[in-house]
Amino acid sequence: MLQAHSFLWHYLWLAPQCLELGLTLVLWWRGTWRRFPVFFSYLVFAAIEQIILYVLDISPKVTWQTWWRAFWAGTIVEAMLKFGVVAELLHYLLRPWPALASVGRHFISVMGVLLVLVAAVAAAFTAPDNTHWLISGSHTLMQTIYITEAGLILSVFLLAAYFHIPWERVRFGIALGLGVAWCEHLAAWALLATGALTLRRELLDFLNLATYHVAVLIWLYYLLAPLKEMPKSAVSLPENSLAVWNRELERLIQQ
């Protein structure tokens, strides 16, 4: 069962993409895609990209060089959309507090630079393998991308936890799905880039496909499941500490 082109292999590759396309149709029909346009664009592109790669993989007329070139092109575009999704999440997370949003953007920018440096060092020390540069280079590229992406999404979670920022349900679901997929993919591609488990790569492929399937199911739940109404408290709450932080930061900026 855990072999390439087995039934499970076909299912895990195609099922998440079909679910993603179904999700995008529902979001489009409801008009809720306007709340997160970058993430919506990512869903559409990722689903179409993977379906194209699947067709190229099973087609006997397509060479392995063509498949890997298509993989490179899709990976680069998808990475840019993923970075845009992180920026979109951060924007909506800190939008009620403009001063904190400025600090948060600087924090994420610094983290991004540090993560790129870490990824560059990791790539430099990656053990080269004997495969074609299209394949070995893709392993290093994916390791570099997921070091940055996993670090950024974890930084957003840490920022929200530090300032005690409440997550909006849908965007928490988006961030959770991305975090699960990106952290697992980072571990898998790092193993491949270092040459570990090269002979059993199909096992990591199955793990990547299954984890992404879980991420899509998380998005389906948080984006489509109805939100339960919580009873509103009649007791007046104290001023949010975030408002105090934001007010003091604005005062310091104006000085």
C-alpha positions as CSV (number, residue, x, y, z in Angstrom):
1,M,0.0,0.0,0.0
2,L,2.8,2.4,0.9
3,Q,4.1,2.4,-2.7
4,A,4.1,5.0,-5.4
5,H,1.1,4.7,-7.7
6,S,-0.9,2.6,-5.2
7,F,-4.5,3.4,-4.5
8,L,-3.5,5.3,-1.3
9,W,-0.9,7.3,-3.2
10,H,-3.5,8.4,-5.8
11,Y,-6.0,9.2,-3.1
12,L,-3.7,11.2,-0.9
13,W,-2.4,13.2,-3.9
14,L,-5.8,14.0,-5.4
15,A,-8.3,14.1,-2.5
16,P,-6.9,17.2,-0.7
17,Q,-6.9,19.1,-4.1
18,C,-10.5,18.2,-4.8
19,L,-11.5,19.3,-1.3
20,E,-9.6,22.5,-1.7
21,L,-11.4,23.3,-5.0
22,G,-14.7,22.4,-3.3
23,L,-13.8,24.7,-0.5
24,T,-13.0,27.6,-2.8
25,L,-16.3,27.2,-4.7
26,V,-18.2,27.4,-1.4
27,L,-16.2,30.4,-0.3
28,W,-16.8,32.1,-3.6
29,W,-20.5,31.4,-3.5
30,R,-20.8,32.7,0.0
31,G,-18.7,35.7,-0.8
32,T,-16.5,35.1,2.3
33,W,-13.3,34.8,0.2
34,R,-13.1,38.6,0.4
35,R,-12.1,38.3,4.1
36,F,-8.9,36.5,3.2
37,P,-8.1,37.0,-0.6
38,V,-4.5,36.0,-0.4
39,F,-5.3,32.7,1.3
40,F,-8.1,32.1,-1.2
41,S,-5.6,32.7,-4.1
42,Y,-3.2,30.2,-2.4
43,L,-5.9,27.5,-2.2
44,V,-6.8,27.9,-5.9
45,F,-3.2,27.9,-7.1
46,A,-2.1,25.0,-4.8
47,A,-5.0,22.8,-5.9
48,I,-4.4,23.5,-9.6
49,E,-0.6,23.1,-9.3
50,Q,-0.9,19.7,-7.6
51,I,-3.4,18.4,-10.1
52,I,-1.1,19.5,-13.0
53,L,1.9,17.8,-11.3
54,Y,-0.2,14.7,-10.8
55,V,-1.2,14.5,-14.5
56,L,2.4,15.1,-15.5
57,D,3.6,12.3,-13.1
58,I,1.2,9.7,-14.5
59,S,1.6,10.7,-18.1
60,P,4.1,8.4,-19.9
61,K,4.9,11.1,-22.4
62,V,6.3,13.5,-19.8
63,T,10.0,13.2,-18.9
64,W,11.2,13.4,-15.4
65,Q,13.2,16.6,-16.3
66,T,9.9,18.3,-17.4
67,W,8.2,17.2,-14.2
68,W,10.9,18.6,-12.0
69,R,11.0,21.9,-13.9
70,A,7.3,22.3,-13.4
71,F,7.8,21.4,-9.8
72,W,10.4,24.2,-9.4
73,A,8.1,26.8,-11.1
74,G,5.1,25.9,-9.0
75,T,7.1,25.8,-5.8
76,I,8.5,29.3,-6.3
77,V,5.1,30.9,-7.0
78,E,3.4,28.9,-4.2
79,A,6.1,30.1,-1.8
80,M,5.4,33.7,-2.6
81,L,1.7,33.2,-2.0
82,K,2.5,31.5,1.4
83,F,4.5,34.5,2.5
84,G,1.6,36.6,1.5
85,V,-0.8,34.5,3.6
86,V,1.5,35.1,6.7
87,A,1.4,38.8,6.0
88,E,-2.4,38.7,5.7
89,L,-2.8,36.9,9.0
90,L,-0.5,39.3,10.8
91,H,-2.4,42.3,9.3
92,Y,-5.8,41.2,10.5
93,L,-4.4,40.0,13.8
94,L,-3.0,43.4,14.7
95,R,-5.4,45.6,12.7
96,P,-7.3,47.0,15.8
97,W,-4.0,48.3,17.3
98,P,-2.1,50.4,14.7
99,A,1.0,51.0,16.9
100,L,1.2,47.3,17.8
101,A,0.8,46.4,14.2
102,S,3.9,48.5,13.3
103,V,5.9,46.7,16.1
104,G,4.6,43.4,14.9
105,R,5.6,44.0,11.3
106,H,9.1,45.0,12.4
107,F,9.3,41.8,14.6
108,I,8.2,39.6,11.7
109,S,10.6,41.3,9.3
110,V,13.5,40.8,11.7
111,M,12.4,37.2,12.2
112,G,12.2,36.7,8.4
113,V,15.7,38.0,7.9
114,L,17.1,35.7,10.6
115,L,15.2,32.7,9.3
116,V,16.6,33.4,5.8
117,L,20.1,33.4,7.2
118,V,19.5,30.2,9.1
119,A,18.1,28.6,6.0
120,A,21.1,29.8,4.0
121,V,23.5,28.3,6.5
122,A,21.5,25.0,6.6
123,A,21.6,24.9,2.8
124,A,25.4,25.5,2.8
125,F,25.9,22.5,5.1
126,T,23.5,20.2,3.3
127,A,25.2,17.0,2.3
128,P,25.1,16.8,-1.5
129,D,23.7,13.7,-3.1
130,N,24.4,12.0,-6.3
131,T,21.1,12.9,-8.0
132,H,20.6,15.4,-10.8
133,W,20.7,19.0,-9.7
134,L,17.0,19.4,-10.5
135,I,16.2,16.9,-7.8
136,S,18.9,17.6,-5.2
137,G,18.4,21.4,-5.7
138,S,14.7,21.0,-5.1
139,H,15.4,19.3,-1.8
140,T,17.5,22.2,-0.6
141,L,15.0,24.7,-2.0
142,M,12.1,23.1,-0.1
143,Q,14.2,22.9,3.1
144,T,15.0,26.6,2.8
145,I,11.4,27.6,2.1
146,Y,10.0,25.6,5.0
147,I,12.6,26.8,7.5
148,T,11.4,30.3,6.7
149,E,7.7,29.6,6.5
150,A,7.5,27.4,9.6
151,G,9.6,30.0,11.5
152,L,7.3,32.8,10.4
153,I,4.0,31.1,11.3
154,L,5.4,30.1,14.7
155,S,6.5,33.7,15.2
156,V,2.9,34.9,14.5
157,F,1.6,32.4,17.1
158,L,4.3,33.6,19.7
159,L,3.4,37.2,19.0
160,A,-0.2,36.6,19.6
161,A,0.5,34.6,22.8
162,Y,2.9,37.3,24.1
163,F,0.4,40.1,23.7
164,H,-2.6,37.9,24.6
165,I,-4.2,38.7,21.3
166,P,-7.5,36.8,20.7
167,W,-7.6,34.9,17.4
168,E,-10.6,35.2,15.2
169,R,-11.9,31.7,14.6
170,V,-11.4,31.4,10.8
171,R,-8.0,32.9,10.8
172,F,-6.9,30.7,13.7
173,G,-8.0,27.7,11.6
174,I,-6.0,29.0,8.6
175,A,-2.9,29.5,10.7
176,L,-3.3,26.1,12.5
177,G,-3.5,24.2,9.2
178,L,-0.5,26.0,7.8
179,G,1.5,25.5,11.0
180,V,0.8,21.7,11.0
181,A,1.7,21.3,7.3
182,W,4.7,23.5,7.3
183,C,6.4,22.2,10.4
184,E,6.0,18.6,9.2
185,H,7.1,19.4,5.7
186,L,10.2,21.1,7.1
187,A,11.2,18.0,9.0
188,A,10.6,15.8,5.9
189,W,12.5,18.0,3.4
190,A,15.3,18.5,5.8
191,L,15.8,14.7,6.1
192,L,15.8,14.5,2.3
193,A,18.2,17.4,1.8
194,T,20.7,15.8,4.2
195,G,20.5,12.5,2.3
196,A,18.6,10.6,5.1
197,L,16.0,8.1,4.1
198,T,16.8,8.7,0.4
199,L,16.1,5.0,-0.3
200,R,12.7,5.1,1.5
201,R,11.7,8.5,0.2
202,E,8.2,7.2,-0.7
203,L,7.5,7.0,3.1
204,L,8.2,10.7,3.5
205,D,6.1,11.4,0.4
206,F,3.1,9.6,2.0
207,L,3.7,11.5,5.3
208,N,3.8,14.8,3.4
209,L,0.6,14.0,1.5
210,A,-1.2,12.8,4.6
211,T,-0.2,15.8,6.7
212,Y,-1.4,18.2,3.9
213,H,-4.7,16.2,3.9
214,V,-5.1,16.9,7.6
215,A,-4.4,20.6,7.0
216,V,-7.1,20.8,4.4
217,L,-9.6,19.1,6.7
218,I,-8.7,21.7,9.4
219,W,-9.5,24.5,6.9
220,L,-12.8,22.8,6.0
221,Y,-13.8,22.6,9.6
222,Y,-12.9,26.2,10.6
223,L,-14.0,27.8,7.4
224,L,-17.3,26.0,6.9
225,A,-18.5,24.7,10.3
226,P,-21.0,27.1,11.8
227,L,-19.8,29.1,14.8
228,K,-21.6,28.4,18.0
229,E,-23.1,31.5,19.6
230,M,-21.7,32.2,23.0
231,P,-23.8,34.0,25.7
232,K,-22.7,37.6,26.1
233,S,-21.7,38.7,29.6
234,A,-23.5,41.7,31.1
235,V,-20.5,42.4,33.4
236,S,-18.3,45.2,32.2
237,L,-14.8,44.1,31.4
238,P,-11.6,46.0,32.3
239,E,-9.8,47.9,29.6
240,N,-7.8,45.5,27.4
241,S,-4.1,45.6,28.1
242,L,-3.5,45.7,24.4
243,A,-5.3,49.1,24.2
244,V,-2.9,50.3,26.9
245,W,0.1,49.0,25.0
246,N,-1.2,50.6,21.8
247,R,-1.9,54.0,23.4
248,E,1.5,54.1,25.0
249,L,3.3,53.2,21.8
250,E,1.4,55.9,19.9
251,R,2.4,58.4,22.6
252,L,6.1,57.4,22.3
253,I,5.9,57.6,18.5
254,Q,4.4,61.1,18.6
255,Q,7.0,62.5,20.9
